[in-house]
């Protein structure tokens, strides 16, 4: 199980350019809105997309999905860890919490 990161910690890391953020919803959800700079990787895409999108297995990576009830962020975080990524955390509250806090999002 991946370690957790808080909204404030994530906001600071994004502002500092110190983290790669992974949106685990993908598709239309990603196109509609995602955290700033987030890459889209759904659970069924981790094995095929991670080597290209996330070449540094020691880089700080944070996964998120819609809210605490969504399992995608945990599935992607666990799979990345199994593939040898060493610094993976999960933003459990997800984009719903981010938006409700009034923080910026991007769209595709």
N, C-alpha and C positions, 0 to 999 in steps of 0.2 A: 504494500500500500504506500502510495506516494505521500511525502510530507506535504503539509498545507501551507499556503501563503495567504496573507490577509489582503484585503483591497488596498489598504494604504501602502503595504510593502510592495505590492504589484505596481501600483501607480508610480511609486518612487523608482522602481527598477525600470519601468517603461520609459520614464522621463530621462533616466540616466543612460538609456540604451544598453542596459546591462542584462537583458533577458530576451529570449525568443519566445513569443507567445503563440500558442497553438489552439486554434478554434476547432473543437472536435465535432461540431454540428455539421459544418460544410454545406454544400449545395445552396439552396435558396436562403437558408438561414444566414449563412455567411455573406451572401450577396446583399441581403437586406441590412445587416449591421454586424460589426465585429469590433473587437478591441483594437486600438491603434496598432498598426503594423502586424497584426496577427496573420499567421499562415493557416490554411485550412487543411486538416488531416483528420478524416473520419476513422473510427476504429478499424474498418475493413481495408483501409489504405495505408496503415502504418508500415507494414513490411515493404511495400513497394515504393512509398514516397519518402520515408524517413532518411534513407541514405543520401538522397539528392537534396532534400529540403533542409535536413539537419545533419550536415556532414561532421560537425564537431561533437563527439560524444561526451565531452566534458563541459560543454557550454550550459549555462543556466537556461532551463526550459520550463515554462509554465503552461499547463493545459487547463482548459475551461470548457464548459458547455452552458446550458441555459440556466440551471439552478441546482440546488443540492439534490433534487430527486433524479436528475439526469445522470445516467451511468457512464456516458461517453468519455468524460474527462478522466475518470479513474481507469477505464479500460485502456485508453491511449497511454496514459502515464505508466501503467503497469507493463504494457507491451514495450514501450521505449526502454524501461528499466531492464526488462528481459533481454532486449537487444544490445545491452551494454552501455546505455546512457546513464551517467553517474550523478547528474544534478537536475533531477526532474521533480517539480512540485506541482500541486493541483490547487487551482482557485475554485474551491468547492462551491462558493455562492454563485458563481457564474455571471453571465452577462446581465441577467435580470437585476442582480445587486448593483452592478456597475452603472447601469442605466438609471436605476432608482436613486443612486447617489448623485446623479447629474453629471457624470463624467463623460467625456467625448467618445464617440464611436465613429467608425468609418463604414462606408458601403462600397460595394464593388460595382 
